[in-house]
Structures are given as C-alpha cells and as structure tokens.
Amino acid sequence: MKRTIKDIIEPAINAPVECDGFSRIALRLLYDQHIEAKLMRGTLYNISEPAKSIDVHFWLECFGYVVDYRAECWLGKGAPHGIYTPEEVHQLGFEYTGEQVSEKPMKPEIMRFVMTDFESLLGGQSI
C-alpha cells in the first residue's frame, strides 16, 4: 500500500508548495483514485530537540501511514520525508499530534494552478 500511495502522490512531491499545499494536493490525488486519507493539522514534535519542532504543520494519514514530504524543508535531514508508520516516525525521533481538518479535497483546476512551474513558463526567468 505504501508504494501505491507514493505512486499516486508522486506529481505533488516536488510541487512548489508548503506543507498545507502539498497535503491538500496529495489529498486530491488520492481522492481521485477513491482512496480515503485524512488531512491533519497539528505539531511535529522533535523528541530529542524540542526547540526544533514545528508548531503548525499539515500532513496526511492514509491506511495507518503518515504521509509528509515537507517536514524536512523546515527541520533538515533526519526529519520525516516520505511515508511512514507511526512507529517509524518515532524511531526517527519525532511525534505527530494533531486533529483532522474537515475540508473537501482541492478542486482540480486549483490543484493544476498551484502545481504550475511558472519559471518554466517564463523561459527560465525567476518570478
């Protein structure tokens, strides 16, 4: 199941978005394949270095896995970056605590817009 989830959300992994955007895009991609996932909001707690925790963070929970490809952006190497069981997250030295965000999946046209690589559209010029 882990491989299936990754294959479905692959287009979102390198999207130019933060944790909330990534989680919402991945939720839409899973929804389109009739796979239920929960959009979560809460804290990613670094057990050994509490000062290096994220107070407001978004991720998905799907079939007992934590799906998070944005924690590493804020916490660096060693932070969760992928699809993990809660036990694997704990072995990395982290803990997720939060609640489900009750929200409909992102509309497909909005998803396509936020995943647009604008620099490519501008011939490599930065925005």
Number of C-alpha atoms within 10 A of each C-alpha: 9 15 8 10 19 17 11 17 18 13 13 23 18 11 15 13 15 15 20 18 20 26 30 24 27 29 26 23 22 21 16 13 10 9 14 14 20 20 23 23 21 17 18 24 19 19 14 11 10 11 10 14 20 17 12 12 21 27 29 25 21 20 13 12 20 23 27 23 21 25 22 14 13 13 15 12 10 11 21 25 18 16 20 18 16 16 12 15 18 16 10 16 16 21 18 20 12 14 13 15 13 9 9 11 18 18 11 12 8 10 19 11 10 16 17 12 12 15 11 10 9 10 8 10 9 8 6
